[in-house]
């Protein structure tokens, strides 16, 4: 293990060969880092958390207690992954993303920068959730689905696999949807950033 500056590694932590750990990183009891993992400065890895081989965890990220992050995954800078969450092999969580407790993010899934994923949500394998989107608690997003940037998906919503949800759309939150509005200001999403026009 190569540590760049001071890091806190407690008894019971397992760190694989060729792993790099940034300054100010803290590991909980029983945390496991796979071979060839890179963990950025100021990151917190919770008790009993497992980080797979070849995974990159960005600066200032937080991995909650009992979280499992698959091999070859990228967790962006400043991203928070909740307690008891599972992130599949080869997934990408963008910069500043927040993933709630007890959530499952499937293998090969991409969650864009600044996106919020609610507690107890399941996102299927091979799904793309665009930047600045919100996916509510207890939602199921089927495998291969595309959720465009700036989209809001309400709590307890279910999408089948291979569904596409357009940008600046609100689904399942209220009757004040951005679908088919007349005479109202409508959000326009450009490159993951919403503007009212």
PyMOL commands that set and color helices and strands:
alter all, ss='L'
color gray80, all
select strands_A, chain A and resi 2-3+8-9+14-15+20-21+26-27+32-33+38-39+44-45+50-51+56-57+62-63+68-69+74-75+80-81+86-87+92-93+98-99+104-105+110-111+116-117+122-123+128-129+134-135+140-141+146-147+152-153+158-159+164-165+170-171+187-190+193-196
alter strands_A, ss='S'
color yellow, strands_A
deselect
rebuild
show_as cartoon
